[in-house]
Amino acid sequence: MPHELENIQCWMQTVITNPGGVRDGVDSAEARRYINVDPHEIERVLTRSSRLQAIDRLAVYGSAYYARLLDCLREEFPVLKHALGDEVFDAFAAGYLQQYPPRSYTLFELGKEFPRFLRDTRPALDATHGPTDWADFLIDLATLERTFNEVFDGPGIEGQSLLDPEQLASFPADRIADARFVPACCFRLVSLRYPVHSCFTAVRKGQDPTPPNPEDTYLAVTRRWYVVRHFELSRPSFDLLNALGAGEPLSRAIERVVQASGSDSNRLESDLRTWFHDWAAEGFFSHLEIPR
């Protein structure tokens, strides 16, 4: 019996996007909902050519589909690919696509779980390796690259009015302690075990950097006029921004930082003035919320 065009289209998409290959795709319950055929009966749906059987013709499309997805992952994680080499990166990417086949209409979601995949599949550490190793470096690279991509492709602050240093300086001192600093929509905080941002910058400049030694690294990432920028932070300033981002009022956020770090209050007061001036100048905050 002839099949409706819509059913054929849905069946073919299901078959060629199956991570197990087109034979598994034809045999899947999802494909059988559209057209119920076995792999050896596929010529009831699709004709053979002069050179290829019907299943092999489908396999051409299946291979091309996954080859394009690999291309997309190479483009999204160029610095990770540089660190691993083409062959090893493709092996990781192929394994990732098997475990996390795309489910979204947009390729923006394709690499979303790649850092998680690397964490979940990393080799177990034994006591002789210490707390960090090469796998941590690769996971950090993937995490940073994905963050940059999300900030670049996500909503931004272009054309919006933000909290600037002049507005911040003019705010009444007796009310600032209860204020909540609302981060810009494209603002992100990243905690890493390696300073991979230096490698990222070097590779993007065409250099071949030596992987850095482990070092706790804290970054703020944002976007101004469609350019993604990152800023190194100290641990106290990272903790403060993290608390503010979670909705803590300024006074409580500062208390948390002091308790956690044991910072000297006089030194911290001087740092706070510098931090908030610089953060406002870089557009970290959208606005202040003042309780009534």
Secondary structure as UniProt FT lines:
FT   HELIX           5..16
FT   TURN            19..20
FT   HELIX           22..27
FT   HELIX           29..34
FT   HELIX           39..44
FT   HELIX           54..76
FT   HELIX           78..84
FT   HELIX           86..99
FT   HELIX           107..109
FT   TURN            110..113
FT   HELIX           114..121
FT   TURN            127..128
FT   HELIX           134..153
FT   TURN            158..159
FT   HELIX           165..169
FT   HELIX           173..176
FT   TURN            177..178
FT   STRAND          180..183
FT   TURN            185..186
FT   STRAND          188..192
FT   HELIX           196..204
FT   TURN            205..206
FT   STRAND          217..224
FT   TURN            225..226
FT   STRAND          227..233
FT   HELIX           235..245
FT   TURN            246..247
FT   HELIX           250..261
FT   HELIX           265..281
FT   TURN            282..283
FT   STRAND          285..289
//
